[in-house]
């Protein structure tokens, strides 16, 4: 059962990483809507924000994978069928990271 749970957590982590790679469909511009703001450096503000979000998604995904692997190792080491508080904290951290990545991808 612990292995199945660990596999599920790793599968979730990998799914989040894969979803981070899917580009968003282009938004339709409305006639009254302002166009993208150009920064003093000449770069698009929207592009810079998207690049920063992408870098943060990659960092969070790496941290998500690291936490998942730590959790898996802890579960494999534990010969009792009881979760420790550290394991539960890791599970909560995994869930929070996945939600952060999802919200950035959806632009919520």
C-alpha positions as CSV (number, residue, x, y, z in Angstrom):
1,X,0.0,0.0,0.0
2,X,2.9,2.4,0.8
3,X,4.4,1.7,-2.6
4,X,1.2,2.4,-4.3
5,X,0.8,5.7,-2.5
6,X,4.4,6.6,-3.3
7,X,3.9,5.8,-6.9
8,X,0.7,7.9,-6.9
9,X,2.6,10.9,-5.4
10,X,5.4,10.5,-8.0
11,X,2.9,10.2,-10.8
12,X,1.2,13.4,-9.6
13,X,4.6,15.2,-9.5
14,X,5.5,14.0,-13.0
15,X,2.0,15.0,-14.3
16,X,2.5,18.5,-12.9
17,X,5.9,18.8,-14.6
18,X,4.4,17.6,-17.9
19,X,1.5,20.1,-17.6
20,X,4.0,22.9,-17.1
21,X,5.4,22.2,-20.5
22,X,2.1,22.6,-22.4
23,X,1.8,26.1,-23.9
24,X,-1.3,28.1,-23.3
25,X,-3.5,28.9,-26.2
26,X,-3.2,32.5,-27.4
27,X,-5.7,34.9,-26.0
28,X,-8.1,36.7,-28.3
29,X,-7.5,40.4,-28.1
30,X,-10.5,42.6,-27.7
31,X,-10.6,45.9,-29.7
32,X,-10.8,48.0,-26.6
33,X,-8.0,46.2,-24.8
34,X,-4.6,47.8,-24.5
35,X,-1.7,46.0,-26.2
36,X,1.2,44.6,-24.3
37,X,3.4,47.0,-22.4
38,X,7.0,47.4,-23.6
39,X,9.6,47.7,-20.9
40,X,12.5,50.2,-21.1
41,X,14.8,47.4,-22.1
42,X,12.6,46.9,-25.2
43,X,11.2,43.6,-24.0
44,X,7.6,42.7,-23.7
45,X,6.3,42.9,-20.1
46,X,4.0,39.9,-20.7
47,X,6.9,37.8,-22.0
48,X,9.1,38.7,-19.1
49,X,6.3,37.7,-16.6
50,X,5.8,34.4,-18.4
51,X,9.5,33.7,-18.4
52,X,9.7,34.4,-14.7
53,X,6.7,32.1,-14.0
54,X,8.2,29.4,-16.1
55,X,11.5,29.6,-14.2
56,X,9.6,29.4,-10.9
57,X,7.5,26.5,-12.2
58,X,10.7,24.6,-12.9
59,X,12.1,25.3,-9.5
60,X,8.9,24.3,-7.8
61,X,8.7,21.1,-9.9
62,X,12.2,20.2,-9.0
63,X,11.4,20.7,-5.3
64,X,8.2,18.7,-5.8
65,X,10.1,15.8,-7.2
66,X,12.7,16.1,-4.4
67,X,10.0,16.0,-1.7
68,X,8.2,13.1,-3.4
69,X,11.5,11.1,-3.5
70,X,12.2,11.9,0.2
71,X,8.7,10.8,1.1
72,X,9.1,7.6,-0.9
73,X,12.4,6.8,0.9
74,X,10.8,7.5,4.3
75,X,7.9,5.3,3.5
76,X,10.2,2.5,2.4
77,X,12.4,2.8,5.5
78,X,9.4,2.7,7.8
79,X,8.6,-0.9,8.7
80,X,5.4,0.2,10.6
81,X,2.2,1.0,8.8
82,X,2.0,4.4,10.5
83,X,2.8,7.8,9.0
84,X,5.1,10.1,10.9
85,X,4.3,13.8,11.3
86,X,7.3,14.6,9.0
87,X,5.7,12.4,6.3
88,X,2.4,14.3,6.7
89,X,4.2,17.6,6.5
90,X,5.9,16.5,3.3
91,X,2.5,15.4,1.8
92,X,1.1,18.9,2.7
93,X,4.1,20.6,1.1
94,X,3.8,18.5,-2.0
95,X,0.1,19.5,-2.3
96,X,0.9,23.2,-1.8
97,X,3.6,23.1,-4.5
98,X,1.3,21.3,-6.9
99,X,-1.4,23.9,-6.3
100,X,1.1,26.8,-6.8
101,X,2.2,25.4,-10.1
102,X,-1.3,24.7,-11.2
103,X,-2.4,28.3,-10.4
104,X,0.5,29.8,-12.3
105,X,-0.2,27.6,-15.3
106,X,-3.9,28.6,-15.3
107,X,-3.1,32.2,-14.4
108,X,-5.6,32.3,-11.6
